[in-house]
């Protein structure tokens, strides 16, 4: 059983991701409820292992199976699916999901084997941040959540290869606070900087 999640909006329920679906445990009634894939029901959860569960700041409940992002209506027990569609560049970037993290500005970060997707559920848009030679860590998600608000958005996440300059020029039309960070190695001695 992984993951285990307790939503801030309803601490009476504990959610469990399993290899075959999603389960909830009601602490008051001491009863379990199972949500599994049903071939005849298009609004059931997709088949496969549940790898991540979270709730965003608006109370929307998100479940990721290994291949599909779901928004669950907990009152009805139904699931809206957001799959990867190779024909739609605005869909989920890849069909191998690893993690979910809601942000303080109401968006949802979706970790995949190919990089990060930032999902704006209101606009139904995925913004892709592809990875190169590094892994996204919980620390990165924490920093993104700490520094991102509706007024402070991420402009780019770049992962250059060895000996590759990915310097990005930008200009501001009005005064603004800007955080620019970088890290890598400098010169033949491979000194790290950041």
C-alpha positions, 0 to 999 in steps of 0.5 A: 500500500502506497501512498497513504493520504489524509486530506486537510478538508476531511480528516475522518478519511484516510486514503490508500493507493494500492496496486489495483486502485484506491481505498478509503477508510472512514475513522468514524464508521471503521469501514473501508471503501474500494474504488477499482477500474470497471471496464463498463464504467467510463467514470471509474478509476483507471486500472493499475497502481495508484502512485500519488494522492493529493488535494489542492487548495480549492479542495479538488481531489487528485489521484494518479495511477501509473498512467493517468491523472484523475480528478475525483468527485468524492461525493459521487465516487467518480473520476475525470481522467486526464491522460497523455495524448500523443496527438495533443501537445497540451495534454499530460506530457507522458504516461508514466506518472510518479508524484503529485504536488499542489501549489499555493497558487492553485496549480498542480505539479505532476511528476513523470518519467520525462519531467514535470507538468504544471497543470492549471485545472481552471484552464485545463492546460498542462505546461511541460518542463522536460528534464535532461540529466537530472531528477526532480526531488521533493526539495525542488517541489518545496522550493517551487511551492514556496516561491510561486504565487498567482503573482509570482510564476515560473518562467522556465526550468532548464536542464542543460547537458554537460558543456552546454550554455543555456543562458536565457535573456529576458527583459522587464516591461516594468519594475518587478522582483525577479529570482534568477538562479543557476547552477552547474560547473565552471571551467575545466576544473568543474567547480560548481556554482549556483 
